[in-house]
Amino acid sequence: HALAWKLKQSPQVGEIFVAPGNAGTSLLAKNVNIKATDILALADFAKKEKINLTVVGSDDPLALCIVDEFQRQNLKIWGPSQAAAQVKIFRWSSPMNNLESITQRKFFVITQFR
């Protein structure tokens, strides 16, 4: 809902579709009856509707390689690849999230990327 709301504020954005959507998103966009996990159906919809950019808003399609599949089909999409999404998904599903049981966490900072 928040992504659709923010996208709607841009003068560069025309019609917005949300899959599958809900009552709140129906006030901002056209809800599409496609499950967020049905990656091939979403790609077909993006081609059929000539979608300029797909913005991924939930973790499930990311874990199912939606970005990788859309890129394979030459569809523009904003979101991390499946490999990058796994880092986030692991972070939230890891038993290490119980901070009381951890005395020290190791981390690194990326300052440059290619």
C-alpha positions as CSV (number, residue, x, y, z in Angstrom):
1,H,0.0,0.0,0.0
2,A,2.8,2.5,0.9
3,L,4.6,1.8,-2.4
4,A,1.5,2.4,-4.5
5,W,0.7,5.5,-2.5
6,K,4.2,6.9,-3.0
7,L,4.3,6.0,-6.7
8,K,0.9,7.6,-7.3
9,Q,2.4,10.9,-6.1
10,S,4.9,11.0,-9.1
11,P,3.8,13.0,-12.2
12,Q,5.8,10.4,-14.2
13,V,3.6,7.5,-13.1
14,G,0.4,6.8,-15.1
15,E,-1.7,3.8,-14.2
16,I,-0.7,1.6,-11.3
17,F,-1.5,-2.1,-10.9
18,V,-1.1,-4.0,-7.6
19,A,-1.1,-7.8,-7.5
20,P,-3.0,-9.2,-5.8
21,G,-3.9,-6.0,-4.0
22,N,-6.4,-5.3,-1.2
23,A,-9.1,-2.9,-0.2
24,G,-6.5,-0.2,0.6
25,T,-4.6,-0.5,-2.7
26,S,-7.9,-0.4,-4.6
27,L,-8.2,3.3,-3.6
28,L,-4.9,4.0,-5.3
29,A,-4.5,1.5,-8.1
30,K,-6.1,-1.3,-10.1
31,N,-5.9,-4.6,-8.2
32,V,-5.0,-7.6,-10.3
33,N,-6.1,-11.0,-9.4
34,I,-2.7,-12.7,-9.7
35,K,-1.0,-14.2,-6.7
36,A,2.3,-12.5,-5.8
37,T,4.0,-15.9,-6.0
38,D,2.8,-16.6,-9.5
39,I,5.9,-15.2,-11.2
40,L,5.2,-16.4,-14.7
41,A,1.6,-15.0,-14.6
42,L,3.0,-11.7,-13.4
43,A,5.5,-11.6,-16.2
44,D,2.8,-12.4,-18.7
45,F,0.7,-9.6,-17.3
46,A,3.6,-7.1,-17.4
47,K,4.1,-8.0,-21.1
48,K,0.4,-7.8,-22.0
49,E,-0.1,-4.5,-20.3
50,K,3.3,-3.1,-21.5
51,I,4.3,-2.2,-17.9
52,N,7.2,0.2,-17.9
53,L,8.5,-0.8,-14.5
54,T,7.5,-3.5,-11.9
55,V,8.2,-2.6,-8.3
56,V,8.4,-5.6,-5.9
57,G,6.8,-5.0,-2.5
58,S,7.0,-8.3,-0.7
59,D,9.6,-10.9,0.2
60,D,7.8,-14.0,-1.2
61,P,8.2,-13.1,-4.9
62,L,11.8,-12.0,-4.3
63,A,12.6,-15.4,-2.8
64,L,11.0,-17.0,-5.9
65,C,13.3,-15.2,-8.2
66,I,10.9,-12.6,-9.7
67,V,13.7,-10.2,-10.4
68,D,15.8,-12.8,-12.1
69,E,12.9,-14.0,-14.2
70,F,11.7,-10.6,-15.2
71,Q,15.3,-9.7,-16.2
72,R,15.5,-12.9,-18.2
73,Q,12.4,-11.9,-20.1
74,N,13.8,-8.3,-20.6
75,L,11.1,-6.8,-18.4
76,K,12.1,-3.8,-16.2
77,I,11.9,-4.5,-12.5
78,W,13.0,-2.8,-9.3
79,G,14.2,-5.1,-6.5
80,P,17.1,-7.3,-5.5
81,S,18.0,-10.5,-7.3
82,Q,17.2,-13.8,-5.7
83,A,20.7,-14.1,-4.3
84,A,20.5,-10.7,-2.7
85,A,17.0,-11.3,-1.4
86,Q,18.2,-14.4,0.4
87,V,20.4,-12.2,2.5
88,K,17.4,-10.3,3.7
89,I,15.2,-13.4,4.1
90,F,17.9,-15.2,6.1
91,R,18.3,-12.1,8.3
92,W,14.6,-12.2,9.3
93,S,14.3,-16.0,9.5
94,S,17.6,-16.7,11.3
95,P,17.5,-17.9,14.9
96,M,20.4,-15.4,15.4
97,N,17.8,-12.7,15.5
98,N,17.4,-13.3,19.2
99,L,19.7,-10.5,20.2
100,E,19.8,-11.5,23.9
101,S,21.6,-14.7,22.9
102,I,24.3,-13.0,20.9
103,T,27.2,-11.3,22.6
104,Q,28.8,-9.9,19.4
105,R,27.8,-9.7,15.7
106,K,30.3,-9.5,12.9
107,F,29.5,-7.1,10.1
108,F,31.1,-5.4,7.1
109,V,30.5,-2.1,5.3
110,I,30.4,-1.9,1.5
111,T,31.8,1.4,0.3
112,Q,32.2,0.6,-3.4
113,F,30.5,-1.8,-5.8
114,R,30.6,-2.5,-9.5
